[in-house]
Amino acid sequence: MSLPAPLTLLLLAGLISPLANQAHAQDNINALAGELTPRILFVTSGGYWEEAGETDPDPADPDAADPDAAGKETNNDTTSELAEAVPASRGYYRLIAIRGEDNRSQVHLQQIALTPQGPELALSIEIDEINSLGGYVTDMRPEDSTGAASGAGFAAYIYLKTDPTVVEPDTWALYIDEFGDIQVERSSN
């Protein structure tokens, strides 16, 4: 039994459209990968960070916008209940080793925000404790590769040679606690 031609075309269009979307998405990923600079040596990500939301003053409360109103009596006892909370920002950490112009490595730590539009760069800083050594990063790894952070923060190991003729690299540990404080130290194994 054969299907009528219009029905066959509709069925084929329904099958081809998802396949075309998948191919288009793959093309976008391939184009994005092709845009990366060849100077990127290593990238690792993990952990998470979260900033508590702030509370906006109630626009109906004239005292909320007036800093001199502190201590004045107010008739609105529900000001705090009516205040709207701004959503908290959250995301993950990304650590990048880049080959510099002199072929030595530069390490950058980034906070990537998770937004409704997708991941966005929130902050990028250099790790001076590593970069000032003028070494060559040979590897970087997160402390936990399970993909599920048990608490806020991030930890990673950076393997670095300051002398390219040395066989074994030095291991450095980078820790970020739940408050966002960063500690970089030479690891003693």
RODRENMI-524693 format. One line per field, with one value per residue (C-alpha): residue in three letters; z, y, x; residue number from 1. Coordinates in steps of 0.05 Angstrom, whole numbers. Layout:
BEGIN
res (Ala_...)
c3 (Z_...)
c2 (Y_...)
c1 (X_...)
n (NUM_...)
// end
This chain:
BEGIN
res (Met_Ser_Leu_Pro_Ala_Pro_Leu_Thr_Leu_Leu_Leu_Leu_Ala_Gly_Leu_Ile_Ser_Pro_Leu_Ala_Asn_Gln_Ala_His_Ala_Gln_Asp_Asn_Ile_Asn_Ala_Leu_Ala_Gly_Glu_Leu_Thr_Pro_Arg_Ile_Leu_Phe_Val_Thr_Ser_Gly_Gly_Tyr_Trp_Glu_Glu_Ala_Gly_Glu_Thr_Asp_Pro_Asp_Pro_Ala_Asp_Pro_Asp_Ala_Ala_Asp_Pro_Asp_Ala_Ala_Gly_Lys_Glu_Thr_Asn_Asn_Asp_Thr_Thr_Ser_Glu_Leu_Ala_Glu_Ala_Val_Pro_Ala_Ser_Arg_Gly_Tyr_Tyr_Arg_Leu_Ile_Ala_Ile_Arg_Gly_Glu_Asp_Asn_Arg_Ser_Gln_Val_His_Leu_Gln_Gln_Ile_Ala_Leu_Thr_Pro_Gln_Gly_Pro_Glu_Leu_Ala_Leu_Ser_Ile_Glu_Ile_Asp_Glu_Ile_Asn_Ser_Leu_Gly_Gly_Tyr_Val_Thr_Asp_Met_Arg_Pro_Glu_Asp_Ser_Thr_Gly_Ala_Ala_Ser_Gly_Ala_Gly_Phe_Ala_Ala_Tyr_Ile_Tyr_Leu_Lys_Thr_Asp_Pro_Thr_Val_Val_Glu_Pro_Asp_Thr_Trp_Ala_Leu_Tyr_Ile_Asp_Glu_Phe_Gly_Asp_Ile_Gln_Val_Glu_Arg_Ser_Ser_Asn)
c3 (0_-19_14_-26_-52_-9_54_35_25_92_127_92_108_182_181_142_182_248_211_178_246_276_218_225_300_286_234_287_337_283_265_339_348_285_315_375_375_366_426_475_507_560_585_645_681_741_808_816_843_864_886_930_900_924_947_908_948_941_892_931_995_994_1053_1017_966_1018_1059_1107_1124_1171_1239_1215_1230_1172_1162_1116_1158_1098_1062_1068_1046_984_963_901_901_843_818_841_790_786_742_739_735_675_678_613_596_535_499_501_447_480_481_557_587_615_660_666_713_689_719_669_685_667_635_598_534_548_582_587_611_678_701_675_715_707_757_774_821_761_706_743_741_666_657_610_629_611_637_678_713_759_828_816_747_765_738_802_851_923_945_919_896_850_855_800_790_743_719_703_680_691_656_593_602_669_663_716_721_786_810_832_865_854_905_906_968_974_984_920_954_911_938_893_923_904_916_958_936)
c2 (0_67_133_190_237_298_255_225_295_318_258_268_342_324_276_320_383_355_325_392_427_377_388_463_459_416_467_522_482_467_541_560_510_537_608_588_613_561_592_558_501_475_490_459_478_457_477_531_601_636_707_719_760_831_861_920_974_976_1033_1047_1061_1132_1118_1061_1107_1162_1147_1204_1168_1120_1122_1157_1125_1091_1068_1012_951_905_941_882_833_874_881_841_797_804_734_708_701_635_597_557_568_559_556_570_563_604_604_674_710_686_614_615_600_650_623_658_643_659_660_638_661_617_662_648_667_616_619_689_712_746_756_740_749_728_681_722_669_623_674_708_643_647_573_524_492_419_399_424_382_395_364_329_303_275_336_345_396_380_453_522_535_503_466_449_426_461_424_472_470_531_494_456_406_381_314_323_386_422_415_477_476_530_532_577_573_584_659_666_674_647_610_587_544_494_425_376_306)
c1 (0_29_14_-15_40_21_22_89_117_91_121_188_187_176_235_282_270_297_356_370_366_416_464_457_472_533_557_550_592_644_647_655_711_745_743_785_856_910_945_897_935_887_817_784_720_681_655_603_593_530_516_456_401_391_327_299_263_188_173_109_148_176_221_256_288_303_367_348_283_319_287_224_158_124_53_74_92_96_152_200_145_129_202_219_280_329_347_414_469_505_552_616_691_736_812_851_925_945_1012_1040_1079_1144_1117_1109_1042_992_937_869_811_741_672_620_550_491_439_374_411_466_535_566_634_624_696_766_830_902_934_996_1025_1032_1044_1101_1140_1148_1136_1104_1038_1040_971_912_860_802_806_740_722_654_618_577_603_586_595_609_680_731_797_846_917_965_1027_1082_1155_1198_1255_1234_1291_1265_1229_1175_1133_1118_1046_1008_940_888_831_770_727_652_663_704_771_828_889_946_1002_1054_1026_1065_1050)
n (1_2_3_4_5_6_7_8_9_10_11_12_13_14_15_16_17_18_19_20_21_22_23_24_25_26_27_28_29_30_31_32_33_34_35_36_37_38_39_40_41_42_43_44_45_46_47_48_49_50_51_52_53_54_55_56_57_58_59_60_61_62_63_64_65_66_67_68_69_70_71_72_73_74_75_76_77_78_79_80_81_82_83_84_85_86_87_88_89_90_91_92_93_94_95_96_97_98_99_100_101_102_103_104_105_106_107_108_109_110_111_112_113_114_115_116_117_118_119_120_121_122_123_124_125_126_127_128_129_130_131_132_133_134_135_136_137_138_139_140_141_142_143_144_145_146_147_148_149_150_151_152_153_154_155_156_157_158_159_160_161_162_163_164_165_166_167_168_169_170_171_172_173_174_175_176_177_178_179_180_181_182_183_184_185_186_187_188_189)
// end
